[in-house]
Every structure is written in C-alpha cells, then in structure tokens.
Amino acid sequence: MSSSLAPECSEVKERYDQCFIKWYSEKYLRGEAKTFDCESLFKTYNECLNKALKAKGIDTMLAEARKNSKDLDMDIGQGR
C-alpha cells in the first residue's frame, strides 16, 4: 500500500486500505457485501486529505482541472 499524498493522513489511509482489502476480498468478491464496511474510515481519510489539499492550495488547482476536463468532455461530445 502506498502512503497518502498528505503525510499527516497516511495513518488513516493505511487503516482504510487494510479495511478495504479485507472487505473486498472477504465480502464483495463473494457476493456478500450488503454495505460498505469501511465508509467511516473513507470519510475520515477524505476529510483529512481535503483539509491538507486546501492548506497547500492544491484544492483550487484540482477544481480548475476538473472544470477544464468537464468543458473538454462537453466539447468532444458536441463534435468540436
């Protein structure tokens, strides 16, 4: 497993990764997944990562890249 983009989030990312691998292999692949057991860990990691990205000013770059990508997708879809 890889470390987080934000070092301060690596511990929670590792816990989420371990949870996900266990859930995926023991429940999802066997067709026994009724819920996503790791949702709370994912939310915690996502909040930590978003906070770190915002503190580094990366959140605005991501938003702009997503907007540009969406605009490009629309242009391609319209045959431009």
Backbone atoms as SQL, in Angstrom:
CREATE TABLE atoms (id INTEGER PRIMARY KEY, chain TEXT, resi INTEGER, resn TEXT, atom TEXT, x REAL, y REAL, z REAL);
INSERT INTO atoms VALUES
  (1, 'A', 1, 'MET', 'N', 0.830, -1.177, 0.000),
  (2, 'A', 1, 'MET', 'CA', 0.000, 0.000, 0.000),
  (3, 'A', 1, 'MET', 'C', 0.878, 1.244, 0.000),
  (4, 'A', 2, 'SER', 'N', 0.392, 2.237, -0.659),
  (5, 'A', 2, 'SER', 'CA', 1.168, 3.467, -0.747),
  (6, 'A', 2, 'SER', 'C', 0.777, 4.440, 0.353),
  (7, 'A', 3, 'SER', 'N', 1.685, 5.364, 0.602),
  (8, 'A', 3, 'SER', 'CA', 1.385, 6.382, 1.605),
  (9, 'A', 3, 'SER', 'C', 0.472, 7.435, 0.980),
  (10, 'A', 4, 'SER', 'N', -0.088, 8.245, 1.817),
  (11, 'A', 4, 'SER', 'CA', -1.003, 9.287, 1.364),
  (12, 'A', 4, 'SER', 'C', -0.239, 10.434, 0.720),
  (13, 'A', 5, 'LEU', 'N', -0.934, 11.160, -0.135),
  (14, 'A', 5, 'LEU', 'CA', -0.375, 12.379, -0.720),
  (15, 'A', 5, 'LEU', 'C', -0.016, 13.371, 0.383),
  (16, 'A', 6, 'ALA', 'N', -0.813, 13.349, 1.452),
  (17, 'A', 6, 'ALA', 'CA', -0.568, 14.207, 2.617),
  (18, 'A', 6, 'ALA', 'C', -0.035, 13.325, 3.748),
  (19, 'A', 7, 'PRO', 'N', 1.213, 13.496, 4.149),
  (20, 'A', 7, 'PRO', 'CA', 1.806, 12.632, 5.175),
  (21, 'A', 7, 'PRO', 'C', 0.986, 12.560, 6.463),
  (22, 'A', 8, 'GLU', 'N', 0.319, 13.648, 6.825),
  (23, 'A', 8, 'GLU', 'CA', -0.462, 13.654, 8.046),
  (24, 'A', 8, 'GLU', 'C', -1.702, 12.756, 7.952),
  (25, 'A', 9, 'CYS', 'N', -2.022, 12.295, 6.761),
  (26, 'A', 9, 'CYS', 'CA', -3.178, 11.418, 6.557),
  (27, 'A', 9, 'CYS', 'C', -2.780, 9.963, 6.323),
  (28, 'A', 10, 'SER', 'N', -1.496, 9.666, 6.335),
  (29, 'A', 10, 'SER', 'CA', -1.027, 8.320, 5.996),
  (30, 'A', 10, 'SER', 'C', -1.547, 7.247, 6.945),
  (31, 'A', 11, 'GLU', 'N', -1.634, 7.543, 8.233),
  (32, 'A', 11, 'GLU', 'CA', -2.097, 6.534, 9.189),
  (33, 'A', 11, 'GLU', 'C', -3.542, 6.129, 8.901),
  (34, 'A', 12, 'VAL', 'N', -4.411, 7.099, 8.707),
  (35, 'A', 12, 'VAL', 'CA', -5.813, 6.780, 8.440),
  (36, 'A', 12, 'VAL', 'C', -5.966, 6.144, 7.058),
  (37, 'A', 13, 'LYS', 'N', -5.132, 6.526, 6.101),
  (38, 'A', 13, 'LYS', 'CA', -5.179, 5.895, 4.783),
  (39, 'A', 13, 'LYS', 'C', -4.799, 4.430, 4.893),
  (40, 'A', 14, 'GLU', 'N', -3.789, 4.123, 5.684),
  (41, 'A', 14, 'GLU', 'CA', -3.368, 2.735, 5.856),
  (42, 'A', 14, 'GLU', 'C', -4.491, 1.908, 6.488),
  (43, 'A', 15, 'ARG', 'N', -5.164, 2.474, 7.500),
  (44, 'A', 15, 'ARG', 'CA', -6.286, 1.761, 8.124),
  (45, 'A', 15, 'ARG', 'C', -7.415, 1.549, 7.124),
  (46, 'A', 16, 'TYR', 'N', -7.693, 2.571, 6.309),
  (47, 'A', 16, 'TYR', 'CA', -8.730, 2.436, 5.280),
  (48, 'A', 16, 'TYR', 'C', -8.336, 1.379, 4.253),
  (49, 'A', 17, 'ASP', 'N', -7.093, 1.416, 3.779),
  (50, 'A', 17, 'ASP', 'CA', -6.631, 0.438, 2.787),
  (51, 'A', 17, 'ASP', 'C', -6.783, -0.987, 3.310),
  (52, 'A', 18, 'GLN', 'N', -6.388, -1.207, 4.563),
  (53, 'A', 18, 'GLN', 'CA', -6.497, -2.544, 5.154),
  (54, 'A', 18, 'GLN', 'C', -7.960, -2.975, 5.257),
  (55, 'A', 19, 'CYS', 'N', -8.812, -2.065, 5.677),
  (56, 'A', 19, 'CYS', 'CA', -10.237, -2.349, 5.779),
  (57, 'A', 19, 'CYS', 'C', -10.809, -2.681, 4.404),
  (58, 'A', 20, 'PHE', 'N', -10.460, -1.873, 3.402),
  (59, 'A', 20, 'PHE', 'CA', -10.989, -2.075, 2.059),
  (60, 'A', 20, 'PHE', 'C', -10.567, -3.424, 1.495),
  (61, 'A', 21, 'ILE', 'N', -9.303, -3.767, 1.638),
  (62, 'A', 21, 'ILE', 'CA', -8.812, -5.043, 1.109),
  (63, 'A', 21, 'ILE', 'C', -9.555, -6.211, 1.769),
  (64, 'A', 22, 'LYS', 'N', -9.746, -6.137, 3.074),
  (65, 'A', 22, 'LYS', 'CA', -10.464, -7.196, 3.785),
  (66, 'A', 22, 'LYS', 'C', -11.920, -7.266, 3.310),
  (67, 'A', 23, 'TRP', 'N', -12.604, -6.123, 3.245),
  (68, 'A', 23, 'TRP', 'CA', -13.996, -6.082, 2.799),
  (69, 'A', 23, 'TRP', 'C', -14.122, -6.600, 1.370),
  (70, 'A', 24, 'TYR', 'N', -13.241, -6.146, 0.504),
  (71, 'A', 24, 'TYR', 'CA', -13.301, -6.519, -0.910),
  (72, 'A', 24, 'TYR', 'C', -13.107, -8.018, -1.095),
  (73, 'A', 25, 'SER', 'N', -12.098, -8.567, -0.441),
  (74, 'A', 25, 'SER', 'CA', -11.790, -9.981, -0.636),
  (75, 'A', 25, 'SER', 'C', -12.728, -10.921, 0.119),
  (76, 'A', 26, 'GLU', 'N', -13.170, -10.508, 1.308),
  (77, 'A', 26, 'GLU', 'CA', -13.985, -11.406, 2.127),
  (78, 'A', 26, 'GLU', 'C', -15.489, -11.249, 1.916),
  (79, 'A', 27, 'LYS', 'N', -15.918, -10.107, 1.418),
  (80, 'A', 27, 'LYS', 'CA', -17.357, -9.888, 1.253),
  (81, 'A', 27, 'LYS', 'C', -17.744, -9.586, -0.194),
  (82, 'A', 28, 'TYR', 'N', -17.146, -8.566, -0.775),
  (83, 'A', 28, 'TYR', 'CA', -17.558, -8.122, -2.097),
  (84, 'A', 28, 'TYR', 'C', -17.384, -9.216, -3.152),
  (85, 'A', 29, 'LEU', 'N', -16.201, -9.803, -3.210),
  (86, 'A', 29, 'LEU', 'CA', -15.943, -10.820, -4.226),
  (87, 'A', 29, 'LEU', 'C', -16.790, -12.072, -4.039),
  (88, 'A', 30, 'ARG', 'N', -17.273, -12.295, -2.856),
  (89, 'A', 30, 'ARG', 'CA', -18.119, -13.467, -2.567),
  (90, 'A', 30, 'ARG', 'C', -19.606, -13.149, -2.692),
  (91, 'A', 31, 'GLY', 'N', -19.912, -11.918, -3.067),
  (92, 'A', 31, 'GLY', 'CA', -21.302, -11.513, -3.220),
  (93, 'A', 31, 'GLY', 'C', -22.030, -11.321, -1.904),
  (94, 'A', 32, 'GLU', 'N', -21.284, -11.113, -0.835),
  (95, 'A', 32, 'GLU', 'CA', -21.879, -10.979, 0.494),
  (96, 'A', 32, 'GLU', 'C', -21.879, -9.543, 1.010),
  (97, 'A', 33, 'ALA', 'N', -21.516, -8.605, 0.172),
  (98, 'A', 33, 'ALA', 'CA', -21.423, -7.205, 0.603),
  (99, 'A', 33, 'ALA', 'C', -22.792, -6.539, 0.514),
  (100, 'A', 34, 'LYS', 'N', -23.366, -6.276, 1.653),
  (101, 'A', 34, 'LYS', 'CA', -24.652, -5.575, 1.699),
  (102, 'A', 34, 'LYS', 'C', -24.431, -4.088, 1.985),
  (103, 'A', 35, 'THR', 'N', -23.345, -3.783, 2.648),
  (104, 'A', 35, 'THR', 'CA', -22.959, -2.408, 2.940),
  (105, 'A', 35, 'THR', 'C', -21.451, -2.288, 2.747),
  (106, 'A', 36, 'PHE', 'N', -20.978, -1.057, 2.724),
  (107, 'A', 36, 'PHE', 'CA', -19.540, -0.811, 2.618),
  (108, 'A', 36, 'PHE', 'C', -19.015, -0.595, 4.026),
  (109, 'A', 37, 'ASP', 'N', -18.371, -1.613, 4.572),
  (110, 'A', 37, 'ASP', 'CA', -17.918, -1.607, 5.961),
  (111, 'A', 37, 'ASP', 'C', -16.898, -0.516, 6.286),
  (112, 'A', 38, 'CYS', 'N', -16.251, 0.013, 5.296),
  (113, 'A', 38, 'CYS', 'CA', -15.152, 0.958, 5.517),
  (114, 'A', 38, 'CYS', 'C', -15.556, 2.410, 5.283),
  (115, 'A', 39, 'GLU', 'N', -16.842, 2.668, 5.190),
  (116, 'A', 39, 'GLU', 'CA', -17.312, 4.007, 4.847),
  (117, 'A', 39, 'GLU', 'C', -16.837, 5.078, 5.821),
  (118, 'A', 40, 'SER', 'N', -16.885, 4.800, 7.112),
  (119, 'A', 40, 'SER', 'CA', -16.466, 5.821, 8.083),
  (120, 'A', 40, 'SER', 'C', -14.973, 6.116, 7.971),
  (121, 'A', 41, 'LEU', 'N', -14.160, 5.088, 7.722),
  (122, 'A', 41, 'LEU', 'CA', -12.722, 5.317, 7.536),
  (123, 'A', 41, 'LEU', 'C', -12.465, 6.107, 6.261),
  (124, 'A', 42, 'PHE', 'N', -13.232, 5.802, 5.194),
  (125, 'A', 42, 'PHE', 'CA', -13.072, 6.547, 3.958),
  (126, 'A', 42, 'PHE', 'C', -13.413, 8.016, 4.174),
  (127, 'A', 43, 'LYS', 'N', -14.502, 8.292, 4.870),
  (128, 'A', 43, 'LYS', 'CA', -14.885, 9.680, 5.134),
  (129, 'A', 43, 'LYS', 'C', -13.819, 10.407, 5.947),
  (130, 'A', 44, 'THR', 'N', -13.274, 9.721, 6.941),
  (131, 'A', 44, 'THR', 'CA', -12.220, 10.326, 7.766),
  (132, 'A', 44, 'THR', 'C', -10.996, 10.642, 6.918),
  (133, 'A', 45, 'TYR', 'N', -10.594, 9.693, 6.078),
  (134, 'A', 45, 'TYR', 'CA', -9.430, 9.914, 5.213),
  (135, 'A', 45, 'TYR', 'C', -9.716, 11.040, 4.217),
  (136, 'A', 46, 'ASN', 'N', -10.892, 11.028, 3.617),
  (137, 'A', 46, 'ASN', 'CA', -11.260, 12.055, 2.644),
  (138, 'A', 46, 'ASN', 'C', -11.247, 13.448, 3.271),
  (139, 'A', 47, 'GLU', 'N', -11.763, 13.568, 4.479),
  (140, 'A', 47, 'GLU', 'CA', -11.754, 14.859, 5.184),
  (141, 'A', 47, 'GLU', 'C', -10.329, 15.314, 5.464),
  (142, 'A', 48, 'CYS', 'N', -9.488, 14.396, 5.912),
  (143, 'A', 48, 'CYS', 'CA', -8.085, 14.730, 6.190),
  (144, 'A', 48, 'CYS', 'C', -7.385, 15.181, 4.911),
  (145, 'A', 49, 'LEU', 'N', -7.586, 14.436, 3.847),
  (146, 'A', 49, 'LEU', 'CA', -6.932, 14.761, 2.579),
  (147, 'A', 49, 'LEU', 'C', -7.420, 16.093, 2.031),
  (148, 'A', 50, 'ASN', 'N', -8.721, 16.322, 2.060),
  (149, 'A', 50, 'ASN', 'CA', -9.257, 17.605, 1.574),
  (150, 'A', 50, 'ASN', 'C', -8.719, 18.783, 2.380),
  (151, 'A', 51, 'LYS', 'N', -8.597, 18.614, 3.685),
  (152, 'A', 51, 'LYS', 'CA', -8.051, 19.666, 4.549),
  (153, 'A', 51, 'LYS', 'C', -6.589, 19.957, 4.171),
  (154, 'A', 52, 'ALA', 'N', -5.817, 18.899, 3.946),
  (155, 'A', 52, 'ALA', 'CA', -4.408, 19.069, 3.577),
  (156, 'A', 52, 'ALA', 'C', -4.270, 19.707, 2.198),
  (157, 'A', 53, 'LEU', 'N', -5.099, 19.305, 1.254),
  (158, 'A', 53, 'LEU', 'CA', -5.043, 19.884, -0.087),
  (159, 'A', 53, 'LEU', 'C', -5.397, 21.371, -0.052),
  (160, 'A', 54, 'LYS', 'N', -6.386, 21.713, 0.759),
  (161, 'A', 54, 'LYS', 'CA', -6.784, 23.113, 0.888),
  (162, 'A', 54, 'LYS', 'C', -5.658, 23.928, 1.521),
  (163, 'A', 55, 'ALA', 'N', -5.024, 23.387, 2.560),
  (164, 'A', 55, 'ALA', 'CA', -3.935, 24.092, 3.240),
  (165, 'A', 55, 'ALA', 'C', -2.757, 24.352, 2.298),
  (166, 'A', 56, 'LYS', 'N', -2.566, 23.471, 1.319),
  (167, 'A', 56, 'LYS', 'CA', -1.459, 23.622, 0.376),
  (168, 'A', 56, 'LYS', 'C', -1.871, 24.362, -0.895),
  (169, 'A', 57, 'GLY', 'N', -3.154, 24.751, -0.971),
  (170, 'A', 57, 'GLY', 'CA', -3.639, 25.464, -2.149),
  (171, 'A', 57, 'GLY', 'C', -3.859, 24.591, -3.363),
  (172, 'A', 58, 'ILE', 'N', -3.837, 23.303, -3.166),
  (173, 'A', 58, 'ILE', 'CA', -3.996, 22.370, -4.285),
  (174, 'A', 58, 'ILE', 'C', -5.469, 22.195, -4.643),
  (175, 'A', 59, 'ASP', 'N', -6.360, 22.450, -3.696),
  (176, 'A', 59, 'ASP', 'CA', -7.790, 22.251, -3.944),
  (177, 'A', 59, 'ASP', 'C', -8.295, 23.110, -5.096),
  (178, 'A', 60, 'THR', 'N', -7.807, 24.332, -5.204),
  (179, 'A', 60, 'THR', 'CA', -8.263, 25.200, -6.292),
  (180, 'A', 60, 'THR', 'C', -7.728, 24.724, -7.641),
  (181, 'A', 61, 'MET', 'N', -6.505, 24.204, -7.656),
  (182, 'A', 61, 'MET', 'CA', -5.962, 23.659, -8.904),
  (183, 'A', 61, 'MET', 'C', -6.765, 22.443, -9.351),
  (184, 'A', 62, 'LEU', 'N', -7.142, 21.596, -8.406),
  (185, 'A', 62, 'LEU', 'CA', -7.954, 20.430, -8.742),
  (186, 'A', 62, 'LEU', 'C', -9.319, 20.836, -9.276),
  (187, 'A', 63, 'ALA', 'N', -9.936, 21.808, -8.642),
  (188, 'A', 63, 'ALA', 'CA', -11.248, 22.275, -9.092),
  (189, 'A', 63, 'ALA', 'C', -11.156, 22.818, -10.512),
  (190, 'A', 64, 'GLU', 'N', -10.121, 23.576, -10.792),
  (191, 'A', 64, 'GLU', 'CA', -9.937, 24.132, -12.132),
  (192, 'A', 64, 'GLU', 'C', -9.676, 23.020, -13.156),
  (193, 'A', 65, 'ALA', 'N', -8.861, 22.048, -12.798),
  (194, 'A', 65, 'ALA', 'CA', -8.585, 20.935, -13.707),
  (195, 'A', 65, 'ALA', 'C', -9.856, 20.137, -13.985),
  (196, 'A', 66, 'ARG', 'N', -10.669, 19.936, -12.964),
  (197, 'A', 66, 'ARG', 'CA', -11.936, 19.217, -13.158),
  (198, 'A', 66, 'ARG', 'C', -12.863, 20.010, -14.071),
  (199, 'A', 67, 'LYS', 'N', -12.904, 21.317, -13.886),
  (200, 'A', 67, 'LYS', 'CA', -13.748, 22.164, -14.730),
  (201, 'A', 67, 'LYS', 'C', -13.270, 22.100, -16.173),
  (202, 'A', 68, 'ASN', 'N', -11.969, 22.206, -16.369),
  (203, 'A', 68, 'ASN', 'CA', -11.418, 22.151, -17.726),
  (204, 'A', 68, 'ASN', 'C', -11.685, 20.800, -18.374),
  (205, 'A', 69, 'SER', 'N', -11.578, 19.743, -17.601),
  (206, 'A', 69, 'SER', 'CA', -11.836, 18.404, -18.121),
  (207, 'A', 69, 'SER', 'C', -13.299, 18.255, -18.517),
  (208, 'A', 70, 'LYS', 'N', -14.186, 18.785, -17.678),
  (209, 'A', 70, 'LYS', 'CA', -15.616, 18.724, -17.973),
  (210, 'A', 70, 'LYS', 'C', -15.923, 19.520, -19.238),
  (211, 'A', 71, 'ASP', 'N', -15.317, 20.703, -19.366),
  (212, 'A', 71, 'ASP', 'CA', -15.520, 21.522, -20.564),
  (213, 'A', 71, 'ASP', 'C', -15.022, 20.793, -21.807),
  (214, 'A', 72, 'LEU', 'N', -13.874, 20.128, -21.701),
  (215, 'A', 72, 'LEU', 'CA', -13.314, 19.385, -22.826),
  (216, 'A', 72, 'LEU', 'C', -14.223, 18.216, -23.197),
  (217, 'A', 73, 'ASP', 'N', -14.736, 17.517, -22.199),
  (218, 'A', 73, 'ASP', 'CA', -15.659, 16.415, -22.458),
  (219, 'A', 73, 'ASP', 'C', -16.895, 16.907, -23.206),
  (220, 'A', 74, 'MET', 'N', -17.400, 18.080, -22.806),
  (221, 'A', 74, 'MET', 'CA', -18.576, 18.636, -23.471),
  (222, 'A', 74, 'MET', 'C', -18.247, 19.017, -24.908),
  (223, 'A', 75, 'ASP', 'N', -17.060, 19.590, -25.137),
  (224, 'A', 75, 'ASP', 'CA', -16.650, 19.955, -26.494),
  (225, 'A', 75, 'ASP', 'C', -16.551, 18.720, -27.380),
  (226, 'A', 76, 'ILE', 'N', -15.964, 17.659, -26.855),
  (227, 'A', 76, 'ILE', 'CA', -15.808, 16.428, -27.615),
  (228, 'A', 76, 'ILE', 'C', -17.178, 15.823, -27.915),
  (229, 'A', 77, 'GLY', 'N', -18.057, 15.869, -26.923),
  (230, 'A', 77, 'GLY', 'CA', -19.404, 15.327, -27.101),
  (231, 'A', 77, 'GLY', 'C', -20.216, 16.085, -28.142),
  (232, 'A', 78, 'GLN', 'N', -19.859, 17.349, -28.364),
  (233, 'A', 78, 'GLN', 'CA', -20.581, 18.171, -29.332),
  (234, 'A', 78, 'GLN', 'C', -19.854, 18.206, -30.675),
  (235, 'A', 79, 'GLY', 'N', -18.804, 17.403, -30.808),
  (236, 'A', 79, 'GLY', 'CA', -18.080, 17.311, -32.074),
  (237, 'A', 79, 'GLY', 'C', -17.215, 18.505, -32.387),
  (238, 'A', 80, 'ARG', 'N', -16.768, 19.202, -31.372),
  (239, 'A', 80, 'ARG', 'CA', -15.898, 20.373, -31.607),
  (240, 'A', 80, 'ARG', 'C', -14.461, 19.988, -31.713);
